[in-house]
């Protein structure tokens, strides 16, 4: 009788430990996604100021400026890692076009506010890259827990599902955009 009770207690305690481990992993994934979101918001908030600075020197480059604004708006409204990654690819491409304008307008490169925006964007790109790396690491750990026995039994029973990685589609997009004009 005592042996059966000890076995049942061990199973219950093991189940609680596995369930709590899954919950902790899921919370880490959600937290990591929130960190990416914070860094991307910083990036999105910087873009209008950058565009206004460029407008003063390259106002007739309206198509490029509008492409950046449209890509920013799509990135802001993207939901989930897959949509967010696609929107970020488009935004990065639009920003590259915007930065290419600085090559054609040397007076723009000399503007202190443009240089500050450039440096801030470079800093944010590094933070976004680090946040993505961390997010993908915790998603890997969480997905592993949901697939290995015996936690996969608890994961399936309690609705813990796989999460998507934040993956960039284009090989060229795997690096932060170069924003050095100096």
N, C-alpha and C positions, 0 to 999 in steps of 0.2 A: 504493500500500500504506500509506504513512504517513498519507495523508488519511483512509482508511478507519479506521485505528487511532485517529486523533484524534477522528473522529466517534463511534466506539464509546466512547471514553474520556469524551467530553463527555456522551453519553447516560447512561452509568453515573454520572458525577458529578452530573448533573442529577437523576437518579433518587434518588440518596442524599440530596441537598439537599431534594427534595420530601418524601421519606419522613420525614426528620428533622424537617422543618417540621410535618408532620402529627402526629408523635409529641409535639413540643413543645406544639402546640395542644391535643392531647388531655390532656396532663398539666396544662396551665393550667385546662382545664375541670374536671378532677377536683379540682384544688387549690381552685378557686373554690367547688365544691360542698362541699368539706370546710370552707371558711370559713363558709358558710351553716349547715352542721351545727353548728359550734362556737357560733355566735351563738344558734341555736335551742335548743341544750342549755342555755345560760345562761338563756334565757327559761323553759324547762321547769323548771329547778332553782329559779327564783324563785317560780313559781306556788304550790307547796305552802306556802311561808312566807306568801305573800299570803293564801291561803285560811285558814290558821290565825289570822292577824290578824283577818280579817273574821269568822270564826266566833265569836270572843269578843264581838263587838258585834252580830252579826246571825245568831245560831245558827239561828233559825227560818226562815231563807232557804235551807233545805236543798236544794231543787231547783236553785237557781242555783249553789250550791257544787258539787253533784254534776255539773251540766252542764259546769262548768269542768274538773273532774277528768277526766271522760270525754273531753272534747275534747282535753285535754293528752295522755292516754294514746293516743288515736288518732293524734295528731300525732307522738308519739314512735315509733310503730310504722310510720308511713308510709314507703314506699320510692319513690324517684325523684321528680323535680320535679313531675310531674302530681299524684300522690297527695299529696305534701307540700303543694302549693299548696292543694288541696281541704281537707286537714286544718287548715292554717293559717287558712283562711277560717272554718272552724267554731270554732276556738280563739279567733280574734279576736272573733267574735260573742259567744261565751260570756264572754270577758273584758269586753266592753262591758256585758253584763248585770251582771257583778260590780261594775264601777265605777259603774254606775247606783245600786247599793245605797248608795254613799257619799253620794249626794244625800239619801237617806231617813234616814241616820244621821250627823248632824253630829259626834257624838262620835267616830266612826270617822275622820273627816277630821282630827281634832285629834291623833290618835295618831302619835307620831314614827316608829314603825316602818312604819306604813302609808304615810306620806309618803316615807320612804326607799325602800320597795318601788316606790312610784309613780314616783319619780325614776329608779330603776335600770331599771325597765321601759321608761320613755321613752327612756333611753340605749340600751338593747338594741334597741328598735324601730328607732331610727336606724341602728344597726350592721347589723341584719338588712336594712333597706332598701338600704344601701350594698352589702352583700354580694350581694344579689339583682341589683342593677344591674350589678355587676362580673361576676357569673356569666353573666348574659344577654349581656353584651358579648363575653366570651370564647367563649360558645356560638355567637354570631353569626359571629365570626371563624373558628372551627373549622368550622362548617357551610358557610361560604363556601368554605373551602379544599377541603372534600370535594365541592363541586359544580362548581368551575371547572376548565377544562381547563388543563394536563394533569394537575394533582394528583388530579382525580377518577378518573383511570385507576389511579393508585397507591392511592387510598383504597378503591376497589372491590376491587382485587386483594389488599389486605392487611387487609381487614375493618374499615376505619374507617367507622363508620356515623354518621348524623345524631344529634344530641343534642336533647333537649327543652328548651325555655325554661322558666324558672320564672315562670309567668304566673298572675296572680290572676284569678279568674272574674268576680267581682262588682265593678262600678265603684266602689261604696262602700268596697270593701276595698283599693283602690289607695293609700290613705293609712294611715299609722300611726294606731292608735286614739288618740283624745284622752284623756289621763289627767290633765288639769289640774282640780283640785278647788278651787283657791284663788281 
